[in-house]
Amino acid sequence: MPSAPNPSNEADRQKALDRYNIIDSLPEEAFDDITTLAAYICETPIALISLVDRDRQWFKSKYGLDADETPREQAFCAHAILEPKDIFVVSDASIDKRFADNPLVTVDPQIRFYAGAPLVTPDGYAVGTVCAIDRKPRQLNSEQLRALRALSRQTIAQMELRRNVQQLSETLRRLQHTQASLIHTEKMSALGQFVAGIAHEINNPISFIAGNLPHAHGYSAELIRAIELYRQVYPNPPETILEEIEAIDLDYLAEDFPKLLDSMKFGADRIQKIVESLRMFSHLDEAEIKTVDLHQQLENTLNIAGQRFQATETRGEIRLIRDFGDLPPVTCAVGQLNQVFLNLIANAIDAIDARSNYLEIPEINIKTEYFQGKNTRIRIQISDNGIGISEELSSKIFEPFFTTKSVGQGTGIGLSTSYQIVTKTHGGQLYFKSKVDIGTSFVVEIPVSIDSSK
């Protein structure tokens, strides 16, 4: 069985076919209508839209045949595309030396008659055929041949339309991502300016308070010691002084005042830590790409979100589990990556708050791992036992402006922007696993060092 030679322009022809992104696609009614018409007009039991790929012919639509594809060396269509301007007709394959011992002739579907009109792209490449097939020898009349040619043109027109729709959909998707990115960038810029102002306004007075608390602690200790000395030297003070000592409970004051100062120092230290976390989170005064301790970045983010872990009217305090592995320093766009962490942690808290059935212990687990080898990478997994994500919504989660939250509670750009930061900026992966009313795990995987060319 001699197989058809490749066209002289095979490489370019294959590129033309690949541009349609149609091979192995799902059935479509518009193409099925064409094969139905071809079978009806040509009065054949079988009609196909056949696309000649690298090593096979694949059927985009089929009428009267169960197979999805055949090897290219057996394909009648591989012969048809050699003459793009003509309809390729085989009246009786059983006596044609090119096909007599072809398995498609000798066994099922036992082809005898074949007529294939080449599918020729606007730039002149034959990528397949619309073909009519019969199990008995025959011929087509001139009107049937003209109709078959017209159907081949309509098939190409449909393929072009399909390609244009795909391109428009991709353009729309990119515009949505660009719009979301611009909105998010503007929001983060405004947030950065706000954080810078707040950090400055808080830092100065709190530094003054924190700096003077040790002195206040020392002064109070000295005053208490002086009072104790007075009590030792003058054990029997006048009645008015005894009444005042009893009224103010001097012994309690002497014991509690140092504790009060310690509490104030703890509060001042906490405020300074939050201000530092805000500054580190925004990285307003640092290079965009730098080498950092990723665990410290996670801790900065948790400090910012810390208040949301506290108990509410509808749930208890969220238990935070840190399952941190040994990570090397990571070179990344640290400000953007912190945005991702904050988005994922905030979404985990929202998922817990949205769960209607009672949670005895609401929980968020942050796990980090380092994988070495052929695909060296860092993995950060943020898991919750919240409401979960249904299968119907799973495919839309990373789409710009898609949100399941109420109006005013979510813009739908957080996860979309996070996906772009992880995949485009860092060349990594962002994916998730979820079960309704069980919980969700979002996984960030990034290389140890960012590709600065991205």
DRENMIMI-392881 format. One record per residue (C-alpha): residue number from 1; residue in one letter; x, y negated, z. Coordinates in steps of 0.25 Angstrom, whole numbers, padded with zeros to 4 digits, always signed. Each point is the difference from the previous one (the first is absolute). Example, Ala and Ser with C-alpha at 12.3 -4.5 7.8 and 13.67 -1.06 7.14 Angstrom:
BEGIN
 fipa romi     X     Y     Z
    1    A +0049 +0018 +0031
    2    S +0006 -0014 -0002
end
This chain:
BEGIN
 fipa romi     X     Y     Z
    1    M +0000 +0000 +0000
    2    P +0007 -0013 -0005
    3    S -0002 -0011 +0010
    4    A -0002 -0014 -0005
    5    P +0013 -0009 +0000
    6    N +0000 -0012 +0008
    7    P -0003 -0013 -0007
    8    S +0012 -0009 -0004
    9    N -0004 -0010 +0010
   10    E -0003 +0010 +0012
   11    A +0006 -0008 +0011
   12    D -0007 -0013 -0004
   13    R -0013 +0008 -0002
   14    Q +0001 +0006 +0014
   15    K +0002 -0014 +0006
   16    A -0012 -0004 -0007
   17    L -0008 +0011 +0006
   18    D +0005 -0002 +0014
   19    R -0004 -0015 -0001
   20    Y -0015 +0005 +0001
   21    N +0002 +0007 +0013
   22    I -0011 +0010 -0005
   23    I +0007 +0014 +0001
   24    D -0006 +0008 +0011
   25    S -0011 -0010 +0003
   26    L -0014 +0003 +0004
   27    P -0011 +0002 -0010
   28    E -0007 -0012 -0005
   29    E -0014 -0001 -0006
   30    A +0005 -0009 -0012
   31    F +0009 +0010 -0005
   32    D -0009 +0012 +0002
   33    D -0010 -0008 -0008
   34    I +0010 +0000 -0012
   35    T +0002 +0015 +0000
   36    T -0015 +0003 +0001
   37    L -0002 -0009 -0012
   38    A +0012 +0006 -0007
   39    A -0006 +0014 +0002
   40    Y -0014 -0004 -0005
   41    I +0005 -0008 -0012
   42    C +0010 +0011 -0005
   43    E -0010 +0011 +0004
   44    T +0011 +0008 +0008
   45    P -0001 +0007 +0013
   46    I +0013 -0007 +0005
   47    A +0005 -0014 +0001
   48    L +0012 -0006 +0007
   49    I +0007 -0013 +0003
   50    S +0014 +0006 +0001
   51    L +0012 -0008 +0004
   52    V +0014 +0006 -0004
   53    D +0009 -0001 +0012
   54    R +0015 +0004 +0002
   55    D -0002 +0015 +0000
   56    R -0015 +0002 +0000
   57    Q -0013 -0005 -0006
   58    W -0010 -0005 +0010
   59    F -0015 -0002 -0002
   60    K -0005 -0013 +0005
   61    S -0014 +0005 -0004
   62    K -0005 +0013 -0005
   63    Y -0013 +0005 -0005
   64    G -0002 +0015 -0001
   65    L +0013 +0004 +0006
   66    D +0005 +0004 +0014
   67    A +0015 -0002 -0001
   68    D +0006 -0013 +0005
   69    E +0013 +0001 -0008
   70    T +0008 +0009 -0009
   71    P +0015 +0000 -0003
   72    R +0005 -0010 -0010
   73    E +0006 +0011 -0009
   74    Q -0014 +0006 -0002
   75    A -0007 -0013 -0002
   76    F -0006 -0003 -0014
   77    C +0000 -0015 +0005
   78    A +0015 +0001 +0000
   79    H -0001 +0002 -0015
   80    A -0011 -0011 -0002
   81    I +0008 -0011 +0006
   82    L +0011 +0002 -0010
   83    E -0009 -0007 -0010
   84    P -0006 -0012 +0007
   85    K -0008 -0005 -0012
   86    D -0007 +0013 -0004
   87    I -0010 +0009 +0006
   88    F +0007 +0014 +0002
   89    V -0009 +0011 -0005
   90    V +0002 +0015 +0001
   91    S -0011 +0007 -0007
   92    D +0004 +0014 +0005
   93    A +0011 +0002 +0010
   94    S +0000 +0015 -0001
   95    I +0006 -0001 -0014
   96    D +0009 -0012 +0002
   97    K +0014 +0004 +0003
   98    R +0002 -0011 +0010
   99    F -0011 +0005 +0009
  100    A -0003 +0014 -0004
  101    D +0007 +0006 +0012
  102    N -0003 -0011 +0010
  103    P -0006 +0005 +0013
  104    L -0011 -0011 -0002
  105    V -0004 +0007 -0013
  106    T +0002 +0015 +0004
  107    V -0006 -0001 +0013
  108    D -0010 -0009 +0007
  109    P -0005 -0010 -0005
  110    Q +0003 +0007 -0013
  111    I +0001 -0013 -0008
  112    R -0002 +0001 -0015
  113    F -0004 -0014 -0004
  114    Y +0007 -0013 +0005
  115    A -0001 -0014 -0004
  116    G +0007 -0011 +0008
  117    A +0000 -0015 -0001
  118    P +0012 -0006 +0006
  119    L -0001 -0010 +0011
  120    V +0009 -0011 -0005
  121    T +0004 -0011 +0010
  122    P -0001 -0015 -0004
  123    D +0016 +0000 -0002
  124    G -0001 +0013 -0009
  125    Y +0003 +0012 +0009
  126    A -0008 +0013 -0001
  127    V -0003 +0004 +0014
  128    G -0010 +0011 -0002
  129    T -0013 +0003 -0008
  130    V -0015 +0001 +0000
  131    C -0002 +0014 -0006
  132    A -0011 +0009 -0004
  133    I +0002 +0015 +0001
  134    D -0008 +0012 -0005
  135    R +0001 +0015 +0002
  136    K -0003 +0002 -0015
  137    P +0007 -0005 -0012
  138    R -0007 -0013 -0006
  139    Q +0002 -0014 -0006
  140    L -0005 -0014 +0004
  141    N -0007 -0009 -0010
  142    S +0004 -0014 -0003
  143    E -0010 -0006 +0010
  144    Q +0005 +0009 +0011
  145    L +0014 -0003 -0002
  146    R -0003 -0015 +0000
  147    A -0007 +0001 +0013
  148    L +0011 +0008 +0006
  149    R +0010 -0011 -0004
  150    A -0010 -0010 +0006
  151    L -0001 +0008 +0013
  152    S +0016 +0000 +0001
  153    R +0000 -0015 -0001
  154    Q -0011 -0001 +0011
  155    T +0008 +0009 +0009
  156    I +0012 -0009 -0002
  157    A -0008 -0012 +0003
  158    Q -0005 +0006 +0013
  159    M +0014 +0004 +0004
  160    E +0004 -0015 -0002
  161    L -0012 -0005 +0008
  162    R +0003 +0010 +0011
  163    R +0015 -0005 +0000
  164    N -0004 -0014 +0000
  165    V -0010 +0002 +0012
  166    Q +0012 +0007 +0007
  167    Q +0009 -0012 -0003
  168    L -0011 -0010 +0005
  169    S -0002 +0009 +0013
  170    E +0015 +0000 +0002
  171    T +0000 -0015 -0002
  172    L -0011 -0003 +0009
  173    R +0006 +0009 +0011
  174    R +0013 -0008 -0001
  175    L -0007 -0013 +0000
  176    Q -0008 +0005 +0013
  177    H +0014 +0004 +0006
  178    T +0006 -0014 -0004
  179    Q -0012 -0007 +0006
  180    A +0000 +0008 +0013
  181    S +0015 -0002 +0001
  182    L -0001 -0015 -0002
  183    I -0011 -0001 +0010
  184    H +0008 +0008 +0010
  185    T +0013 -0008 -0003
  186    E -0008 -0013 +0003
  187    K -0006 +0006 +0012
  188    M +0014 +0005 +0005
  189    S +0006 -0014 -0003
  190    A -0011 -0007 +0008
  191    L +0002 +0010 +0011
  192    G +0015 -0002 +0000
  193    Q -0001 -0015 +0001
  194    F -0011 +0002 +0011
  195    V +0009 +0010 +0007
  196    A +0012 -0009 -0001
  197    G -0007 -0012 +0006
  198    I -0006 +0009 +0011
  199    A +0013 +0006 +0004
  200    H +0007 -0013 +0001
  201    E -0012 -0006 +0008
  202    I +0000 +0012 +0010
  203    N +0015 +0002 +0000
  204    N +0004 -0013 +0006
  205    P -0009 -0001 +0012
  206    I +0001 +0015 +0003
  207    S +0015 -0001 +0000
  208    F -0001 -0012 +0009
  209    I -0009 +0008 +0010
  210    A +0009 +0013 -0002
  211    G +0012 -0008 +0003
  212    N -0005 -0006 +0013
  213    L -0007 +0012 +0006
  214    P +0014 +0005 +0005
  215    H +0002 -0013 +0007
  216    A -0014 +0000 +0006
  217    H +0002 +0014 +0005
  218    G +0013 -0005 +0007
  219    Y -0006 -0012 +0006
  220    S -0012 +0008 +0005
  221    A +0009 +0010 +0007
  222    E +0008 -0011 +0006
  223    L -0012 -0007 +0005
  224    I -0005 +0013 +0006
  225    R +0013 +0002 +0007
  226    A -0001 -0014 +0006
  227    I -0014 +0003 +0005
  228    E +0005 +0013 +0007
  229    L +0012 -0008 +0006
  230    Y -0010 -0010 +0006
  231    R -0009 +0011 +0005
  232    Q +0012 +0006 +0007
  233    V +0005 -0013 +0006
  234    Y -0014 -0005 +0004
  235    P -0008 +0012 +0003
  236    N -0010 -0008 +0007
  237    P -0005 -0011 -0010
  238    P -0011 -0010 +0004
  239    E -0014 +0005 -0002
  240    T -0003 -0008 -0012
  241    I +0012 +0007 -0007
  242    L -0005 +0014 +0005
  243    E -0014 -0003 -0006
  244    E +0006 -0004 -0013
  245    I +0008 +0013 -0001
  246    E -0012 +0008 +0003
  247    A -0008 -0007 -0010
  248    I +0009 +0001 -0012
  249    D +0005 +0014 +0005
  250    L +0014 -0003 -0001
  251    D +0005 +0014 +0001
  252    Y -0008 +0004 -0012
  253    L +0005 -0012 -0008
  254    A +0014 +0003 +0003
  255    E -0002 +0015 -0004
  256    D -0008 -0003 -0013
  257    F +0006 -0013 -0005
  258    P +0013 +0008 -0006
  259    K -0010 +0010 -0006
  260    L -0008 -0012 -0007
  261    L +0013 -0005 -0006
  262    D +0004 +0014 -0005
  263    S -0013 +0001 -0007
  264    M +0001 -0014 -0006
  265    K +0014 +0004 -0005
  266    F -0006 +0013 -0006
  267    G -0010 -0008 -0007
  268    A +0010 -0010 -0006
  269    D +0009 +0012 -0004
  270    R -0012 +0006 -0007
  271    I -0003 -0013 -0007
  272    Q +0014 -0002 -0005
  273    K +0000 +0015 -0005
  274    I -0013 -0003 -0008
  275    V +0006 -0013 -0006
  276    E +0013 +0008 -0004
  277    S -0009 +0011 -0006
  278    L -0007 -0010 -0008
  279    R +0012 -0007 -0005
  280    M +0007 +0014 -0003
  281    F -0013 +0005 -0007
  282    S -0001 -0012 -0009
  283    H +0015 -0001 -0002
  284    L -0002 -0015 -0004
  285    D +0015 -0003 +0002
  286    E +0006 +0013 -0006
  287    A +0003 +0006 -0013
  288    E -0011 +0007 -0008
  289    I +0008 +0013 -0001
  290    K +0008 +0004 +0011
  291    T +0005 +0012 +0008
  292    V -0009 +0002 +0013
  293    D -0003 +0010 +0011
  294    L -0014 +0005 -0005
  295    H -0004 +0004 +0014
  296    Q +0002 -0014 +0005
  297    Q -0008 -0005 -0011
  298    L -0011 +0009 +0004
  299    E +0001 -0004 +0014
  300    N -0001 -0015 -0004
  301    T -0013 +0003 -0007
  302    L -0006 +0008 +0012
  303    N +0003 -0012 +0008
  304    I -0008 -0009 -0009
  305    A -0011 +0010 +0000
  306    G +0001 +0004 +0014
  307    Q -0013 -0007 +0005
  308    R -0008 +0008 -0009
  309    F +0004 +0013 +0007
  310    Q -0007 -0004 +0013
  311    A -0014 +0006 +0004
  312    T -0012 -0007 -0006
  313    E -0015 +0002 +0004
  314    T -0002 +0012 -0009
  315    R +0013 +0007 +0002
  316    G +0012 +0003 +0009
  317    E +0014 -0005 -0002
  318    I +0007 +0005 -0012
  319    R +0011 +0010 +0003
  320    L +0012 -0003 -0008
  321    I +0010 +0012 -0003
  322    R +0014 -0003 -0005
  323    D +0006 +0012 -0007
  324    F +0012 -0007 -0005
  325    G +0011 +0008 -0007
  326    D +0015 -0004 -0002
  327    L +0000 -0010 -0011
  328    P +0012 -0007 -0007
  329    P +0000 -0015 -0002
  330    V -0010 -0003 -0012
  331    T +0002 -0010 -0011
  332    C -0013 -0006 -0003
  333    A -0009 -0012 -0003
  334    V -0002 -0001 +0015
  335    G -0011 -0010 +0000
  336    Q -0008 +0007 -0010
  337    L +0001 +0013 +0007
  338    N -0004 -0006 +0013
  339    Q -0013 -0004 -0007
  340    V -0002 +0014 -0004
  341    F +0002 +0005 +0014
  342    L -0010 -0010 +0006
  343    N -0010 +0003 -0011
  344    L +0000 +0015 +0003
  345    I +0000 -0002 +0015
  346    A -0011 -0010 +0000
  347    N -0008 +0010 -0010
  348    A +0002 +0011 +0010
  349    I -0005 -0008 +0012
  350    D -0012 -0004 -0009
  351    A -0003 +0014 -0004
  352    I +0000 +0004 +0015
  353    D -0009 -0012 +0003
  354    A -0010 +0004 -0011
  355    R -0002 +0015 +0005
  356    S -0014 +0001 +0005
  357    N +0002 +0013 +0008
  358    Y +0007 -0002 +0014
  359    L +0015 +0002 +0000
  360    E +0005 +0005 +0014
  361    I +0014 -0004 -0004
  362    P +0002 -0010 -0012
  363    E +0014 +0003 -0005
  364    I +0010 -0006 -0011
  365    N +0012 +0008 -0003
  366    I +0012 -0006 -0007
  367    K +0010 +0010 -0005
  368    T +0014 -0002 -0007
  369    E +0008 +0010 -0007
  370    Y +0013 -0001 -0008
  371    F +0002 +0010 -0012
  372    Q +0013 +0003 -0006
  373    G +0004 +0007 -0012
  374    K -0004 -0002 -0015
  375    N -0011 -0009 +0004
  376    T +0005 -0008 +0012
  377    R -0011 -0008 +0006
  378    I -0006 -0006 +0012
  379    R -0015 +0004 +0004
  380    I -0009 -0008 +0009
  381    Q -0013 +0006 +0003
  382    I -0011 -0007 +0007
  383    S -0011 +0008 +0005
  384    D -0013 -0003 +0007
  385    N -0012 +0008 +0005
  386    G -0010 -0010 -0005
  387    I -0012 +0001 -0010
  388    G +0008 +0006 -0012
  389    I -0002 -0002 -0015
  390    S -0010 +0007 -0008
  391    E +0004 +0007 -0013
  392    E -0009 -0010 -0008
  393    L +0008 -0012 +0005
  394    S +0014 +0007 +0000
  395    S +0002 -0004 -0015
  396    K -0003 -0014 +0002
  397    I +0008 -0003 +0013
  398    F +0012 -0007 -0007
  399    E -0008 -0008 -0010
  400    P +0001 -0015 +0001
  401    F -0012 -0006 +0008
  402    F -0006 +0013 +0004
  403    T -0004 +0001 +0014
  404    T -0010 +0008 +0009
  405    K +0000 -0011 +0011
  406    S -0011 -0010 +0002
  407    V +0000 -0014 -0007
  408    G +0010 -0009 +0007
  409    Q +0007 +0012 +0007
  410    G +0009 +0004 -0012
  411    T +0004 -0005 -0014
  412    G +0004 +0013 -0006
  413    I +0014 -0005 -0004
  414    G +0008 +0006 +0012
  415    L +0001 +0014 -0005
  416    S +0002 -0004 -0014
  417    T +0011 -0009 +0003
  418    S +0006 +0010 +0009
  419    Y +0000 +0010 -0011
  420    Q +0007 -0010 -0009
  421    I +0011 -0003 +0010
  422    V +0003 +0015 +0003
  423    T -0001 +0005 -0014
  424    K +0005 -0012 -0009
  425    T +0009 -0008 +0009
  426    H +0006 +0012 +0008
  427    G -0001 +0011 -0011
  428    G -0007 +0009 +0011
  429    Q -0014 +0006 +0002
  430    L -0012 -0003 +0008
  431    Y -0011 +0011 +0002
  432    F -0009 +0005 +0010
  433    K -0008 +0012 +0005
  434    S -0013 -0002 +0007
  435    K -0013 +0008 +0005
  436    V -0012 -0007 +0004
  437    D -0002 -0001 +0015
  438    I +0014 +0006 +0002
  439    G +0009 -0010 -0004
  440    T +0010 -0006 -0010
  441    S +0015 +0001 -0002
  442    F +0007 -0010 -0009
  443    V +0014 +0003 -0005
  444    V +0010 -0009 -0005
  445    E +0013 +0006 -0006
  446    I +0011 -0010 -0005
  447    P +0015 +0002 -0003
  448    V +0010 -0004 +0010
  449    S +0004 -0011 -0009
  450    I -0008 -0009 -0009
  451    D +0002 -0001 -0015
  452    S +0002 -0015 -0001
  453    S -0002 +0001 -0015
  454    K -0015 +0004 +0002
end
